[in-house]
């Protein structure tokens, strides 16, 4: 069985937990770890887990709201730390070198009961990677930081049973925000973050009848509102507000199962 939840999603920190179970074996992979170890421990406790229950961590890129305490977690728990060579060059710590595993675009990783397929995305970081994950029966597509859509990322999100898509900003809200012009250009640029509209375009390119869960993630607290993200995605699916889960910056969202 494959299931996933969020410990929080937004500019203050991001962490998605993916769990695959088969018989008496369970694998838990933490995608990003954008909190202090103390905060991560508190958020894991909300779902009755602790840092020692994590089997591996994957860091998608080096920005602070994604890497957080990942190196400390890997070192203390003696678990694999997966990331790209570019990300490691940006954040590498010799103390965590023993636990480092290099991930590459297009190379499938075996992480316990999970098959993990990293893929490159356009984002202002050193070799950022996002993920497609499977337990052999169901598939989850994760896309939390990208500035624009590409044929490559769309191809990796095809046929997924669940999609977690960044819906960072509403174009009008960003244009009218108090952000300086340089920051507006960065966020809205090709290497920045996905708008609701671009997330909807990606969804339209990946939509199929087996899609069971749709999550809007990484919403800007200043430049977006949950109802706007939901409206944009529902315009593609024809669904209702209850058909889209919105990841909360503080609470994330509870377990979604792909049984």
N, C-alpha and C positions, 0 to 999 in steps of 0.2 A: 504494500500500500504506500502511496505517495501522498504526503500532505505538507503544507507550508503555512507559515505565519510571519507576521512582522513584529519586531520589537520597537519600531519607530521608523518614520520615513519623512525626511525633510532636511532643510539646511542645518538643523541642530543635531542631526545624527541619523544614520541609516543602518539597519541590520535586518536581514531576512533569514529565517531559519527554515531549512528544507529537511524533511525526515522521510526516509524510506525504510520500510519494514518487510521482512520476509521470514516467516517462521519465528524463531526466537532471536533473530538478528535485527538490530536497528542501527541505522547510520544517520547521524545528524550533522549536516553541513551548514555552517554559518556563513552567509554571503554578506560581506562587509561587517564592520564592527565599530561604527562611528561614535562610540561612547567611551567614557572612562571605564576601567574594570569594575569599579564600585557601582556605576550606573548600569552597566551591562548585567551584573549579578542581580541587581534589584529587578530589572526588567525580565530576566529569565525566571526569577522567583514567581512572577505573576502567572507563569504557565507551568509551575511546579518543576522547574529544571534549575540546574546550576552550571557554572563553567565546566566542571568535570564531566558533564553529560555531552559536551560538544566533541565530535570526533575529528573535525577538520574545519579550517576557516579559509575562505576564498576572498581576497581583496581585489575588487574590480579596478581600482585606481587609487592614486596617492592622496587625493583631497581629504582633508581632516575629518569631514563628516562621513567618510567611508572607511578610512584606515583606523582611526581611533586607537583602541588598545589592542589591535589585532596581534602585533608582534609580542606584546607582553602576554597575551592569552596563549599564543602558541608556545612560547618559552616556558611558561609556568605549568601548562597542562601537558606539555610534550606531545603536541599534535601537529600534523602537517599544516603548513601555511602555503597555500597556493596563490600565485600571482604571476603577472608577466615579468619578463626581464626588465622592461622599461619601468614598470612600477617599482620593482626592487631597487633599481638604480636610484630612484627618487627617495625611497624611504628606508633602504636597507640598513639593518643593524647587525653587526657581527655577532652579537649575542644570540640572535635568532637564526643565524645562518644554518645551523644544524637541522632546523625544521623546515627550511625553505624547499618548495617544489615549484619549478618553473612551468607555467602554463603558456600555451601558444594557440593562436588562432587556428581552428580546424583540427586540432589534435584532441581526441576524446580521452578524458581522464576517467579512471576507475577509482571511485572514492567509496569504499565499502559496497553497499547495495545500490549506489548511485552511479549512473553514467553521466558525465558532465562534459558538455561541448562548449568551450569558450569561442567567442567570436568578437572581432574588432568592431568598434563603433567610432563615429566622429565626435570627439570630445576634447576639450583643452587640457589634456593630461598626457603622460608618457605611456604610450601603448595601453590604453584602456581596453578592458575586456568585459563583455556581458555574457550571459549564460543561458544555455538550454539544458535542462536536466530531465532525466528519465530513470525510472526503476525497472524498465523493460516492458511495462504495461501502459503507463501513463506518462505524459510529458508536460513540463512546465517551462514557459519562456519568460525570462527576466530581462527587462530593459529599463534601467533606472537613470542613466546619465548619457544623453546623446544630444547633439545639437540639431541633427537633421536625419532624415530617412535615407537609407541606401539599399540597393538591391541585395547587398550582402547580409545586412541585418534582417531584412524582411524574409530572406530565404531561410534563416535560422529560426524564425518564429512561425514558420508554416506548420500546420497540423497539430499545434499544441492543444492540450486539453484545458490549460489555464494560462492566462497571460497577465503578467504584472508589468504595466506600462507607465513610464514617467508621463505625468501631465503637469509640468512645472508651472506654466503661466498661461494666462489669457492675454492675447495680443494687445487688446485695448487697455487692459489694466496695466500691463507693463509699459506701454507707450505713455500713459498718463501718471505713472508712479513718480515718487520722489527720488528714484535712483538717478545718479549722475548719468549723463549721456554715454560715457564710456562703459559703464556697467550694463546699461540697457543693450548696447551693441554686443557685449560679451554674452549676456544671457540669451538674447534673441538671435545670436549669430549661428553660423553653420557648425561651430564647435562648442556651442553653449548647452542649452537645455531645451527639451521638447515642449512646445506649446500644446494646448489642448487640441488645436486644429491639426497639428502634425501627428500627434498621437492617434487621432481619429483616422488620419490617412493610412497610418501603419496598420491599424486595426482592420480597416477596410481591405487592405491587401492580404490580410491573414485570416479573415473571417471564414469559419466553416461550421457545419452543423454540430460537431462534437465539442465545441468550446463550452466548457462547463462553468468556469470562473473567470471573471474579468476584474482586475484591480487597477485603480488609478493611484499612482504613487508619486512621492517626491513633490507634492504640491507646495508652491511658494505661499507663505503666509501673508505676504504683502501683495502679490500679483496674481492671485487666483482665489477661487472659492470652490468648495466641493461641488456645489450644484452646477457650476459652469463646466467642470471636468466631466461630471456625469452626463450632462446634457450633450456635450460633444461626442462622447462615446455612444450614448444611446441613439444619437442621430444615425449612427452606422448600423447598430444592431436592431433598432426598432423596439428596444426593450423599455422597461420602466426603471425608475430610480432604484428600486430594490435589486436590480440585476447587476449593479456595479458596486463593488466594495471600495471604499475610499480609505487609504492608509493614513492614519492619524500620526502627526509628528511625535506625540508623547505616548500614545497607546498602541500604535500600529494597527493590527487587526488580529483576530483569533484564528485558530486552525481552520484551514480550508482543505478538505479531503478530496482526493481523486480516486477513491476506491472504485 
